[in-house]
Amino acid sequence: MSPDAWLALTVVVAVFPLMAFTRLGPDMVLLGAVVLLLTLGVIDAEQALGGFSNSGLFTVAFMYVLVTAIRQTGGIDLIIRVVLGRPGSERGALARLLLPVAGMSGFLNNTPVVATYIPAVISWSRRLGMPSHRFLMPLSFASILGGTVTLFGTSTNLVVHGMLTSRYPELSMGLFDIAWVGVPVAMVGLIYLWWLAPRLLPARRGLAQAFDNPREFTIEMEVDPKGPLVDKSVEEAGLRHLQELFLVEIEREGNIVSVVGPGEKLKGRDRLVFAGTSAAAVELQQIRGLIPSRQGESSLSKDFKERRLVEAVVSDQCQFVGQRIRDGHFRTLYGAAVLAVCRNGERVAGNLGQIRLQPADVLLLEARPPFIERHRQSRDFLLISRVNGAARPVHEKAWLAWAILLGVVALAAFGAMSMLNAAMLGAALAVISGCCTIGAAKRGLDTQVLLTIAASFGLGAALESSGAAAYLAGGALGLADGNPLLLLIGTYLLVALLTELVTNNAAAVITFPIVMASAESLGVNPMPFVVAVMFAASASFLTPIGYQTNLMVYGPGGYRFSDFMRVGGLLNLLVAVVALALIPLIWPFAG
């Protein structure tokens, strides 16, 4: 290989462990790699920026706007209310959950679908008297399976299709072409999730149980009206820097003071709510002027318009990962107080301020009402959902938003417009019709995904232009002994392995030029390999870190890493067998 090829290969190889095992975002890792390759002269500026002009990237961006419109108008929420109902058995409940989720995920990005479903499923399972962990993992897996049915189903499908049309303009695919494989894959997967997966899931303790009794993680005291603390500030009363407790709110004359500041003046009969353990109550009892609260109902059980109780799932990109809650000044940055932390289905015991946050931890937060909208798109949290009294979205324009999406699908499916043009028109109509504000559309764009996709093109270009892709393709052909079926199986396994470690888009885009070079060297139809990359990149069931929706349900479901391997391992195998059996039949190697 040439020096440029060695440089390209070294940088690409270094990228994968950096994305898999560090807290650096995949977009930052990939953009850094592109800058390095550009600086070293392996690629030129046009190749480095080529991803930003790819049609697939812009189609993904416009689809995000359409999804935001449906979510803003309560379109997903409306479907949830219609389909969940009150089934009489767990199997009936799974059927009501899996089929609509898979259907919606064929046309919507999986993340907002799952994000909207998670709080609804938790409250629904509580009403049914069934544990939520029996539904949350199947929810994520069903959304992934549904995404394999159409090119709109996942951003990976759109991006790979964009690379295909750039390289082979005559091989453009229709919106539903992959359904010949996607529908059987989804059906087999859904039957497995409905029939066998419940038997493989062990009993787990989810959020409903971990956060159910506020008295387990809060202590309530009252200010003695005749004591020395009346009219003193929180700071002056010595309540700001307690060792094992946090003052999170004050109930005063039927109202609430949330996220209490150090200058707040105390009044007689104020009811103070502290987050911490019962063992730490000794510290409060030693403060003159505080007496145990004599009111029966916990303050957190009441609904106040001035505050919200919120559950937030910590992202692996959260700046507080690895830090102690007290040291990180969580309350100062977010304007929210941590009441409790749930990890692997169990509330983390001990000194709350000393807990070091980990990805997928679920935080019970006390916050002011604007917190949810302000931080819903924050990179620090995978999911933010209100615990009590969630507001119902207005549904007047939900049907219009769905109609716009269906119109986009029809235009693309019947060839009246390209997928890019149809998505662009749909996004414009969503904004013009008021289904989605311009601000919401901007917030709905997942810039990390878009930057990851764009930067991945630069790495792919480096592999191809330097000759590294051709070299790796030669090695792959040697391993496959010139057999296209073995090469197809190897392609699937490689992409499936990488997508469990890094993002599905990065795995697909970086391996695409190597796979295409292999197919060209073998002199066979590239289409089977293109479709294999699509399915392998989406088939991420083995770990919670391989796909964002898996990580979203990991904390709320109280799962352990082994649960995904137990349930997702067999599903990975089933999907691979069905896909690899059907792909060469639909797209022959000699085509």
C-alpha positions as CSV (number, residue, x, y, z in Angstrom):
1,M,0.0,0.0,0.0
2,S,1.0,3.6,-0.5
3,P,1.9,5.9,2.4
4,D,-1.5,7.7,2.0
5,A,-3.3,4.3,2.2
6,W,-1.5,3.4,5.4
7,L,-2.3,6.8,6.9
8,A,-6.0,6.5,5.9
9,L,-6.2,3.0,7.3
10,T,-4.5,4.0,10.6
11,V,-6.8,6.9,11.1
12,V,-9.9,4.8,10.4
13,V,-8.8,2.0,12.7
14,A,-8.2,4.5,15.5
15,V,-11.6,6.0,15.0
16,F,-13.6,3.0,16.1
17,P,-12.1,2.5,19.6
18,L,-12.3,6.3,20.2
19,M,-16.0,6.2,19.4
20,A,-16.7,3.0,21.3
21,F,-14.7,3.5,24.5
22,T,-14.5,7.3,25.1
23,R,-17.0,10.0,25.9
24,L,-16.1,11.9,22.8
25,G,-19.1,12.3,20.5
26,P,-19.0,10.3,17.2
27,D,-19.4,13.6,15.3
28,M,-16.4,15.1,17.0
29,V,-14.2,12.0,16.6
30,L,-15.1,11.7,12.9
31,L,-14.7,15.4,12.2
32,G,-11.3,15.4,13.9
33,A,-10.3,12.4,11.7
34,V,-11.3,14.2,8.6
35,V,-9.4,17.3,9.6
36,L,-6.3,15.2,10.3
37,L,-6.6,13.5,6.9
38,L,-7.1,16.8,5.1
39,T,-4.1,18.3,7.0
40,L,-1.9,15.3,6.0
41,G,-2.9,15.6,2.4
42,V,-4.6,12.2,2.1
43,I,-7.8,13.9,0.9
44,D,-8.5,17.3,-0.6
45,A,-11.1,19.9,0.6
46,E,-13.7,18.6,-2.0
47,Q,-13.5,15.1,-0.6
48,A,-13.5,16.2,3.0
49,L,-16.7,18.2,2.5
50,G,-18.3,15.8,0.0
51,G,-20.7,14.4,2.7
52,F,-22.3,17.8,3.2
53,S,-23.6,17.7,-0.4
54,N,-24.9,14.1,-0.3
55,S,-28.6,13.9,-1.1
56,G,-29.1,11.3,1.6
57,L,-27.9,13.6,4.2
58,F,-30.4,16.3,3.3
59,T,-33.2,13.8,2.9
60,V,-32.5,12.8,6.5
61,A,-32.6,16.4,7.6
62,F,-35.9,17.1,6.0
63,M,-37.4,13.9,7.4
64,Y,-36.4,15.1,10.9
65,V,-38.6,18.2,10.3
66,L,-41.5,16.0,9.3
67,V,-41.1,13.8,12.4
68,T,-41.0,17.0,14.5
69,A,-44.3,18.2,13.0
70,I,-46.0,14.9,13.9
71,R,-44.6,15.0,17.4
72,Q,-45.4,18.7,17.9
73,T,-49.0,18.1,16.9
74,G,-49.4,15.0,19.1
75,G,-49.6,12.7,16.1
76,I,-47.7,9.9,17.8
77,D,-49.5,10.5,21.1
78,L,-52.8,10.2,19.3
79,I,-51.8,6.8,17.8
80,I,-50.7,5.6,21.3
81,R,-54.1,6.5,22.8
82,V,-56.0,4.8,20.1
83,V,-54.0,1.5,19.9
84,L,-52.9,0.6,23.4
85,G,-56.3,0.3,25.1
86,R,-56.8,-2.3,27.9
87,P,-55.7,-5.8,26.6
88,G,-56.5,-8.8,28.8
89,S,-53.2,-10.5,28.7
90,E,-49.5,-9.8,28.3
91,R,-49.4,-11.3,24.8
92,G,-52.4,-9.2,23.8
93,A,-50.6,-6.1,25.2
94,L,-47.4,-6.9,23.2
95,A,-49.4,-7.3,20.0
96,R,-51.0,-3.9,20.6
97,L,-47.6,-2.4,21.2
98,L,-45.3,-4.1,18.6
99,L,-47.4,-3.8,15.4
100,P,-48.1,0.0,15.5
101,V,-44.5,0.8,16.6
102,A,-43.0,-1.2,13.7
103,G,-45.5,0.3,11.3
104,M,-44.7,3.9,12.3
105,S,-41.0,3.2,12.3
106,G,-41.1,2.4,8.7
107,F,-41.7,6.1,7.9
108,L,-40.5,7.9,11.0
109,N,-37.2,8.2,12.7
110,N,-37.1,5.6,15.5
111,T,-35.9,7.9,18.3
112,P,-38.9,10.2,18.6
113,V,-41.3,7.2,18.3
114,V,-39.6,5.4,21.2
115,A,-39.2,8.6,23.2
116,T,-42.9,9.3,23.0
117,Y,-43.8,5.7,23.7
118,I,-41.6,5.1,26.8
119,P,-43.6,7.3,29.3
120,A,-46.9,6.1,27.8
121,V,-45.9,2.4,28.1
122,I,-44.7,2.9,31.7
123,S,-48.0,4.4,32.8
124,W,-49.9,1.9,30.7
125,S,-48.2,-1.1,32.1
126,R,-48.9,0.3,35.6
127,R,-52.6,0.5,34.9
128,L,-52.5,-3.1,33.5
129,G,-50.6,-4.4,36.6
130,M,-47.8,-5.7,34.3
131,P,-44.1,-4.9,34.7
132,S,-42.9,-2.3,32.2
133,H,-39.6,-4.1,31.5
134,R,-41.6,-6.7,29.7
135,F,-42.5,-4.1,27.1
136,L,-39.7,-1.6,26.8
137,M,-37.0,-3.8,25.2
138,P,-39.5,-5.2,22.7
139,L,-40.5,-1.5,22.0
140,S,-37.0,-0.6,21.0
141,F,-36.5,-3.8,19.0
142,A,-39.8,-3.4,17.1
143,S,-38.8,0.2,16.1
144,I,-35.6,-1.1,14.7
145,L,-37.3,-3.9,12.8
146,G,-39.9,-1.5,11.4
147,G,-37.1,0.7,10.1
148,T,-35.9,-2.0,7.7
149,V,-39.1,-2.0,5.7
150,T,-38.6,1.2,3.7
151,L,-35.8,3.5,2.7
152,F,-37.4,6.2,4.9
153,G,-37.2,3.8,7.9
154,T,-33.8,4.8,9.1
155,S,-31.3,7.5,8.3
156,T,-28.8,4.7,7.4
157,N,-31.0,3.5,4.6
158,L,-31.3,7.0,3.1
159,V,-27.6,7.6,3.4
160,V,-26.5,4.3,1.9
161,H,-29.0,4.9,-0.9
162,G,-27.5,8.3,-1.5
163,M,-24.0,6.8,-1.8
164,L,-25.3,4.1,-4.2
165,T,-26.9,6.7,-6.5
166,S,-23.7,8.8,-6.4
167,R,-21.6,5.8,-7.4
168,Y,-24.0,4.0,-9.7
169,P,-26.8,6.4,-10.9
170,E,-28.5,3.6,-12.9
171,L,-29.0,1.5,-9.7
172,S,-31.4,3.9,-7.9
173,M,-33.9,2.1,-5.6
174,G,-37.6,2.7,-5.0
175,L,-38.9,3.6,-1.6
176,F,-40.3,0.1,-1.0
177,D,-37.8,-2.0,-2.8
178,I,-36.1,-3.3,0.4
179,A,-39.5,-4.3,1.7
180,W,-39.1,-7.6,-0.2
181,V,-36.5,-8.5,2.5
182,G,-37.6,-6.0,5.2
183,V,-41.2,-7.3,5.6
184,P,-40.2,-11.0,6.1
185,V,-37.4,-9.8,8.5
186,A,-39.8,-7.7,10.5
187,M,-42.5,-10.4,10.6
188,V,-40.0,-13.0,11.9
189,G,-38.6,-10.6,14.4
190,L,-42.0,-9.4,15.7
191,I,-43.2,-13.0,16.1
192,Y,-40.1,-13.8,18.1
193,L,-40.7,-10.7,20.3
194,W,-44.3,-11.7,20.8
195,W,-43.9,-15.4,21.4
196,L,-40.3,-16.2,22.7
197,A,-38.8,-12.9,24.1
198,P,-41.1,-12.7,27.1
199,R,-39.8,-16.2,28.2
200,L,-36.2,-15.0,28.0
201,L,-36.6,-11.7,29.9
202,P,-35.9,-12.2,33.6
203,A,-37.8,-10.3,36.3
204,R,-36.5,-6.8,36.7
205,R,-37.4,-3.9,39.0
206,G,-38.1,-0.8,36.9
207,L,-38.7,2.8,37.5
208,A,-42.3,2.4,38.8
209,Q,-41.0,0.5,41.8
210,A,-37.7,2.4,42.3
211,F,-39.3,5.8,42.5
212,D,-42.7,4.7,43.7
213,N,-42.3,5.7,47.4
214,P,-40.9,9.3,47.8
215,R,-40.4,8.7,51.5
216,E,-37.6,6.3,50.8
217,F,-35.4,9.0,49.3
218,T,-36.8,12.3,50.8
219,I,-37.0,13.7,54.3
220,E,-39.6,16.4,55.2
221,M,-39.2,18.9,58.0
222,E,-41.1,22.0,59.1
223,V,-39.8,25.4,60.2
224,D,-40.9,25.9,63.8
225,P,-42.9,29.2,63.8
226,K,-41.4,30.0,67.2
227,G,-37.8,28.9,66.3
228,P,-34.7,30.9,65.4
229,L,-34.9,30.1,61.6
230,V,-37.9,32.3,60.8
231,D,-37.0,35.1,58.4
232,K,-33.5,33.7,57.9
233,S,-32.3,32.8,54.4
234,V,-31.5,29.2,53.4
235,E,-27.8,30.1,53.5
236,E,-28.0,31.7,56.9
237,A,-29.9,28.8,58.3
238,G,-27.1,26.4,57.3
239,L,-29.3,24.4,54.9
240,R,-27.3,25.1,51.8
241,H,-24.2,22.9,52.3
242,L,-25.5,19.9,54.3
243,Q,-23.2,16.9,54.0
244,E,-25.7,14.2,52.8
245,L,-28.8,16.2,52.0
246,F,-30.1,18.6,49.4
247,L,-32.9,21.1,50.0
248,V,-35.0,20.8,46.9
249,E,-38.3,22.6,47.5
250,I,-40.4,24.4,50.1
251,E,-44.1,24.0,50.4
252,R,-45.6,27.2,51.7
253,E,-49.4,27.9,52.2
254,G,-50.5,25.6,49.4
255,N,-47.8,26.8,47.0
256,I,-44.4,25.5,46.2
257,V,-40.9,27.1,45.9
258,S,-39.0,24.8,43.6
259,V,-35.2,24.6,43.1
260,V,-34.6,26.6,46.2
261,G,-31.9,29.3,46.0
262,P,-29.6,30.2,48.9
263,G,-31.3,33.6,49.4
264,E,-34.8,32.3,49.9
265,K,-36.2,33.5,53.2
266,L,-37.8,30.9,55.5
267,K,-41.2,31.3,57.0
268,G,-42.9,29.7,59.9
269,R,-44.7,26.4,59.0
270,D,-42.7,26.1,55.8
271,R,-42.5,22.5,54.8
272,L,-39.0,21.7,53.6
273,V,-38.3,18.7,51.4
274,F,-34.8,17.3,51.4
275,A,-33.3,14.7,49.1
276,G,-31.2,12.1,50.9
277,T,-31.4,8.9,53.0
278,S,-33.3,8.5,56.2
279,A,-30.0,7.9,58.0
280,A,-29.1,11.5,57.2
281,A,-32.1,12.8,59.1
282,V,-30.0,13.0,62.2
283,E,-28.2,16.0,60.7
284,L,-31.5,17.8,60.3
285,Q,-32.7,17.0,63.8
286,Q,-29.6,18.7,65.2
287,I,-30.6,22.1,63.6
288,R,-32.5,24.3,66.0
289,G,-35.7,25.5,64.5
290,L,-36.6,22.5,62.4
291,I,-39.2,19.9,63.5
292,P,-40.4,16.7,61.8
293,S,-43.3,17.4,59.4
294,R,-46.6,16.2,60.8
295,Q,-48.4,16.3,57.4
296,G,-49.4,12.8,56.2
297,E,-49.1,13.0,52.4
298,S,-45.7,13.5,50.8
299,S,-45.2,16.8,49.2
300,L,-43.9,15.1,46.1
301,S,-47.2,13.3,45.7
302,K,-49.0,16.6,45.2
303,D,-49.3,18.3,41.8
304,F,-48.1,21.9,41.8
305,K,-48.1,24.1,38.7
306,E,-44.9,25.8,39.9
307,R,-42.8,22.6,39.6
308,R,-42.5,19.4,37.6
309,L,-41.2,16.0,38.6
310,V,-39.2,14.7,35.7
311,E,-37.4,11.5,34.8
312,A,-34.3,12.0,32.7
313,V,-32.1,9.3,31.2
314,V,-28.4,10.2,31.2
315,S,-26.7,10.1,27.8
316,D,-23.2,8.8,27.2
317,Q,-22.4,12.3,26.0
318,C,-23.5,14.0,29.3
319,Q,-20.8,16.2,30.7
320,F,-21.6,14.9,34.2
321,V,-20.7,11.3,33.4
322,G,-18.1,10.2,35.9
323,Q,-18.6,13.2,38.1
324,R,-20.2,13.3,41.5
325,I,-23.6,15.1,41.5
326,R,-22.4,17.6,44.2
327,D,-19.1,18.4,42.4
328,G,-20.7,18.9,39.0
329,H,-23.0,21.7,40.2
330,F,-25.9,19.9,38.5
331,R,-28.5,22.2,40.1
332,T,-26.7,25.4,39.0
333,L,-26.3,24.3,35.3
334,Y,-29.8,22.8,34.7
335,G,-32.0,24.6,37.3
336,A,-33.1,21.2,38.6
337,A,-32.5,19.2,41.7
338,V,-31.7,15.5,41.7
339,L,-34.1,13.6,44.1
340,A,-32.9,10.0,43.3
341,V,-30.9,8.0,40.9
342,C,-31.9,4.6,39.4
343,R,-29.4,2.2,37.9
344,N,-30.1,-1.3,36.6
345,G,-33.6,-1.1,38.0
346,E,-32.5,-0.3,41.5
347,R,-32.4,3.1,43.3
348,V,-28.8,3.9,44.1
349,A,-28.5,4.1,47.9
350,G,-26.1,6.1,50.0
351,N,-25.0,9.8,49.9
352,L,-26.8,11.3,46.9
353,G,-24.1,14.0,46.4
354,Q,-21.4,11.4,46.2
355,I,-23.0,9.3,43.4
356,R,-21.0,9.4,40.2
357,L,-23.3,9.4,37.2
358,Q,-23.1,6.7,34.5
359,P,-24.7,6.5,31.0
360,A,-28.3,5.2,31.1
361,D,-28.8,6.3,34.8
362,V,-32.3,7.5,35.3
363,L,-32.6,10.7,37.4
364,L,-35.7,11.7,39.2
365,L,-35.6,15.5,39.0
366,E,-37.5,18.4,40.6
367,A,-37.6,21.3,38.2
368,R,-39.5,24.3,37.1
369,P,-42.0,23.9,34.2
370,P,-39.7,25.3,31.4
371,F,-37.1,22.6,32.1
372,I,-38.7,20.0,29.8
373,E,-38.8,22.0,26.7
374,R,-35.5,23.7,27.4
375,H,-33.6,20.5,27.7
376,R,-35.6,18.0,25.6
377,Q,-33.0,18.3,22.8
378,S,-30.0,18.4,25.1
379,R,-27.2,16.1,24.2
380,D,-26.8,15.3,27.9
381,F,-30.1,13.4,28.1
382,L,-31.5,10.6,25.9
383,L,-35.0,11.0,27.2
384,I,-36.9,13.5,29.4
385,S,-40.4,12.7,30.5
386,R,-42.8,14.2,33.0
387,V,-43.7,11.9,35.9
388,N,-47.1,13.3,37.0
389,G,-49.9,15.1,35.2
390,A,-48.3,15.2,31.8
391,A,-50.0,17.8,29.5
392,R,-51.9,16.4,26.6
393,P,-50.9,17.9,23.3
394,V,-53.5,19.5,21.1
395,H,-54.4,17.1,18.3
396,E,-56.2,19.4,15.9
397,K,-53.4,19.4,13.4
398,A,-52.2,15.8,14.0
399,W,-54.2,14.5,11.0
400,L,-52.8,17.2,8.8
401,A,-49.2,16.3,9.8
402,W,-49.9,12.6,9.1
403,A,-51.4,13.6,5.8
404,I,-48.3,15.5,4.8
405,L,-46.1,12.5,5.7
406,L,-48.3,10.2,3.7
407,G,-48.2,12.6,0.7
408,V,-44.4,12.6,0.9
409,V,-44.4,8.7,0.9
410,A,-46.8,8.6,-2.0
411,L,-44.8,11.1,-4.1
412,A,-41.6,9.1,-3.5
413,A,-43.2,5.7,-3.9
414,F,-44.8,6.4,-7.3
415,G,-41.8,8.2,-8.6
416,A,-43.5,11.6,-9.0
417,M,-40.5,13.1,-7.1
418,S,-37.2,12.0,-5.8
419,M,-37.1,11.2,-2.1
420,L,-35.1,14.4,-1.5
421,N,-37.6,16.6,-3.3
422,A,-40.6,14.9,-1.6
423,A,-39.1,15.3,1.8
424,M,-38.1,18.9,1.1
425,L,-41.7,19.7,0.0
426,G,-43.2,17.9,3.0
427,A,-40.9,19.8,5.4
428,A,-41.9,23.2,3.8
429,L,-45.6,22.3,4.0
430,A,-45.3,21.3,7.7
431,V,-43.8,24.7,8.6
432,I,-46.2,26.7,6.4
433,S,-49.3,24.9,7.7
434,G,-48.3,25.5,11.3
435,C,-47.8,21.9,12.1
436,C,-44.2,22.8,13.1
437,T,-42.7,26.1,14.0
438,I,-39.4,27.1,12.6
439,G,-37.8,27.0,16.0
440,A,-39.1,23.5,16.6
441,A,-37.9,22.4,13.2
442,K,-34.4,23.7,14.1
443,R,-34.5,21.9,17.4
444,G,-35.7,18.7,15.8
445,L,-32.6,18.4,13.6
446,D,-30.3,15.9,15.2
447,T,-27.1,17.7,14.4
448,Q,-24.9,15.0,15.9
449,V,-26.3,12.4,13.5
450,L,-26.0,14.8,10.5
451,L,-22.4,15.7,11.3
452,T,-21.5,12.0,11.9
453,I,-22.9,11.1,8.5
454,A,-21.2,14.0,6.7
455,A,-17.8,13.3,8.4
456,S,-18.1,9.6,7.6
457,F,-18.0,10.4,3.9
458,G,-14.6,12.0,4.3
459,L,-13.2,8.8,5.8
460,G,-14.8,6.7,3.1
461,A,-13.3,9.0,0.5
462,A,-9.9,8.6,2.1
463,L,-10.1,4.8,2.1
464,E,-11.1,4.9,-1.6
465,S,-8.8,7.5,-3.1
466,S,-5.7,6.3,-1.2
467,G,-6.1,2.7,-2.4
468,A,-6.7,1.4,1.1
469,A,-10.3,0.2,0.1
470,A,-8.9,-1.7,-2.8
471,Y,-6.3,-3.3,-0.6
472,L,-8.8,-4.3,2.0
473,A,-11.2,-5.6,-0.7
474,G,-8.4,-7.8,-2.0
475,G,-8.0,-9.3,1.5
476,A,-11.7,-9.8,1.8
477,L,-11.8,-11.6,-1.6
478,G,-9.0,-13.9,-0.4
479,L,-10.9,-14.8,2.8
480,A,-14.1,-15.4,0.8
481,D,-12.1,-17.5,-1.8
482,G,-13.8,-15.6,-4.6
483,N,-17.3,-16.8,-3.5
484,P,-19.8,-14.0,-3.6
485,L,-22.1,-15.6,-1.0
486,L,-19.2,-15.9,1.5
487,L,-18.3,-12.3,0.7
488,L,-21.9,-11.3,1.4
489,I,-22.0,-13.1,4.7
490,G,-18.6,-11.5,5.7
491,T,-19.9,-8.1,4.7
492,Y,-23.0,-8.6,6.9
493,L,-21.0,-9.8,9.9
494,L,-18.4,-7.0,9.7
495,V,-21.0,-4.2,9.5
496,A,-23.2,-5.9,12.2
497,L,-20.2,-6.1,14.5
498,L,-19.1,-2.4,13.9
499,T,-22.7,-1.1,14.5
500,E,-22.7,-2.7,17.9
501,L,-19.6,-0.7,18.8
502,V,-20.2,2.6,17.0
503,T,-23.1,4.4,15.3
504,N,-24.9,2.6,12.6
505,N,-24.4,5.4,10.1
506,A,-20.6,5.5,10.7
507,A,-20.3,1.7,10.3
508,A,-22.3,1.8,7.0
509,V,-20.6,4.8,5.4
510,I,-17.0,3.8,6.3
511,T,-17.4,0.2,5.1
512,F,-19.3,1.1,2.0
513,P,-16.3,1.8,-0.3
514,I,-14.5,-1.3,0.8
515,V,-17.6,-3.5,0.1
516,M,-18.2,-1.9,-3.3
517,A,-14.5,-2.3,-4.2
518,S,-14.8,-6.0,-3.3
519,A,-18.0,-6.5,-5.4
520,E,-16.4,-4.7,-8.4
521,S,-13.2,-6.8,-8.1
522,L,-15.4,-9.9,-8.1
523,G,-17.3,-8.7,-11.1
524,V,-20.7,-9.2,-9.5
525,N,-23.9,-7.1,-9.0
526,P,-23.2,-4.7,-6.1
527,M,-26.9,-4.5,-5.1
528,P,-26.9,-7.5,-2.7
529,F,-24.0,-6.0,-0.8
530,V,-25.6,-2.6,-0.7
531,V,-28.8,-4.1,0.9
532,A,-26.7,-6.3,3.2
533,V,-25.0,-3.1,4.5
534,M,-28.4,-1.5,5.1
535,F,-29.8,-4.5,7.1
536,A,-26.6,-5.2,9.0
537,A,-26.2,-1.6,10.1
538,S,-29.8,-1.6,11.4
539,A,-29.6,-5.0,13.1
540,S,-28.4,-3.8,16.5
541,F,-30.0,-5.9,19.2
542,L,-27.0,-7.3,21.0
543,T,-26.0,-4.4,23.3
544,P,-27.7,-1.3,24.8
545,I,-24.9,0.9,23.3
546,G,-25.3,-0.1,19.7
547,Y,-28.5,1.8,19.0
548,Q,-29.8,4.9,20.6
549,T,-33.3,3.5,21.3
550,N,-31.7,0.6,23.1
551,L,-29.9,2.9,25.4
552,M,-33.1,4.9,25.9
553,V,-35.0,1.9,27.3
554,Y,-32.0,0.5,29.2
555,G,-32.4,2.7,32.3
556,P,-36.2,2.9,32.5
557,G,-36.6,-0.8,32.0
558,G,-34.1,-1.6,34.7
559,Y,-32.2,-3.9,32.3
560,R,-28.7,-5.3,32.6
561,F,-26.2,-5.8,29.8
562,S,-26.8,-9.5,29.8
563,D,-30.5,-9.0,29.1
564,F,-29.8,-7.6,25.7
565,M,-27.4,-10.4,24.9
566,R,-29.9,-13.0,26.0
567,V,-32.9,-11.6,24.0
568,G,-31.1,-9.6,21.3
569,G,-28.5,-12.3,20.5
570,L,-31.1,-14.8,19.1
571,L,-32.9,-11.9,17.3
572,N,-29.7,-10.8,15.7
573,L,-29.2,-14.4,14.4
574,L,-32.8,-14.7,13.1
575,V,-32.5,-11.4,11.3
576,A,-29.2,-12.3,9.7
577,V,-30.4,-15.8,8.5
578,V,-33.6,-14.4,7.0
579,A,-31.8,-11.4,5.4
580,L,-28.9,-13.4,4.0
581,A,-31.2,-16.1,2.6
582,L,-33.5,-13.6,0.8
583,I,-31.1,-10.9,-0.4
584,P,-29.4,-13.1,-3.2
585,L,-32.9,-14.2,-4.3
586,I,-34.2,-10.7,-4.8
587,W,-30.9,-9.2,-6.1
588,P,-28.9,-12.0,-7.8
589,F,-25.1,-11.8,-7.9
590,A,-25.2,-12.0,-11.7
591,G,-27.8,-9.3,-12.0
